[in-house]
């Protein structure tokens, strides 16, 4: 099993914000031939390509893998909240 801690943040210079304005830590996990992305206490299964891409480019900007995975996590959390109401 391989676990990589990532500092996810806005892409410096592209957003008009400082890198420290929006950042958090997430993890990518490789377990045998399965790959996961963990943000807060929510995880999703990802592809090997997403695993590699988010490690090498942990920035949030249009069409980035980090933004895509972050959005999937947000939607997953919102759908869970909706079902509980």
C-alpha positions in Angstrom: 0.0 0.0 0.0 1.3 3.5 -0.9 -0.2 6.7 0.6 0.8 10.1 -0.6 -0.2 13.3 1.2 -1.0 16.2 -1.1 -1.3 19.9 -0.4 -4.1 21.0 -2.8 -4.2 24.7 -3.5 -5.1 27.3 -6.1 -2.6 27.5 -9.0 -0.3 30.4 -8.1 -0.5 33.4 -10.5 -3.5 32.0 -12.5 -6.4 32.8 -10.2 -5.6 36.2 -8.8 -5.5 34.7 -5.2 -2.5 33.8 -3.2 -1.7 30.1 -2.8 -2.4 30.3 0.9 -5.9 31.7 0.4 -7.4 28.3 -0.4 -5.5 25.1 0.5 -6.1 21.8 2.2 -4.6 18.4 2.5 -5.8 15.3 0.8 -4.4 11.8 0.2 -4.1 9.5 -2.7 -3.8 5.8 -1.9 -2.6 2.9 -4.1 -3.6 -0.5 -2.8 -2.6 -3.3 -5.1 -4.4 -2.4 -8.4 -7.0 0.0 -6.9 -6.5 3.8 -6.3 -8.3 6.1 -4.0 -8.6 9.9 -3.4 -9.3 10.9 0.2 -10.5 14.4 1.2 -11.6 15.0 4.8 -13.4 11.7 5.6 -14.7 11.0 2.1 -13.0 8.9 -0.4 -13.6 7.9 -4.0 -12.0 5.3 -6.3 -9.9 6.8 -9.0 -8.0 5.6 -12.0 -4.2 5.1 -12.2 -3.9 8.1 -14.5 -5.8 10.3 -12.1 -3.6 9.0 -9.3 -0.4 10.0 -11.1 -1.8 13.3 -12.5 -3.1 14.7 -9.1 0.3 13.8 -7.5 2.2 15.8 -10.1 -0.3 18.6 -10.5 -2.1 19.3 -7.2 -3.6 22.6 -8.2 -7.2 23.7 -8.5 -7.9 25.4 -11.9 -10.1 24.8 -14.9 -9.8 21.2 -16.2 -7.3 20.0 -13.6 -7.6 16.6 -12.2 -7.5 18.0 -8.6 -10.5 20.2 -9.4 -12.4 17.3 -10.9 -11.8 15.1 -7.9 -12.6 17.9 -5.5 -15.9 18.5 -7.3 -16.8 14.7 -7.2 -16.2 14.7 -3.5 -18.3 17.8 -3.0 -21.2 16.2 -5.0 -20.9 13.0 -3.1 -21.1 14.8 0.2 -24.0 17.0 -0.9 -25.9 13.9 -2.2 -25.4 12.2 1.2 -26.7 15.3 3.0 -29.7 15.4 0.7 -30.7 11.8 1.4 -30.5 12.3 5.2 -32.9 15.3 5.1 
